């Protein structure tokens, strides 16, 4: 095995490359893909039972002209992430507030909230609109 592969931490084989010599992108495992699809279906089912018109985007946004995981009736798109572990800080914040704000270094601010709070805010926004 060439020395460069040992120093980069590769085991017995060099990284997979395409015809142009660039590294191939990571492809998620089948279990990971199923977990994501099941998460999307679960959220769609939960939102529909609460009266929100939403559907899954085919192929989870892999199409260049249709990004995102969820499509709401008014062309708003949503993304679903399901993880084994989520920082407990998010849940701690939501015990004292209806929503929270988080920002990584040199990143934009994000808002997170409980599903029922989201449904309530979405319904109120739809009435105003």
Buried (B, 14 or more C-beta within 10 A) or exposed (E): EEEEBEEEEEEEEEEEEEEEEEEEEEEEEEEEEEBBBEBBEEBBEBBEEBEBEBEBBEEBBEEEEEEBBBBBEEEEEBEBEBEEEEEEEEEEBBEEEEEBEEEEEEEEEEEBBBEEBBBBEBEEEEEEE
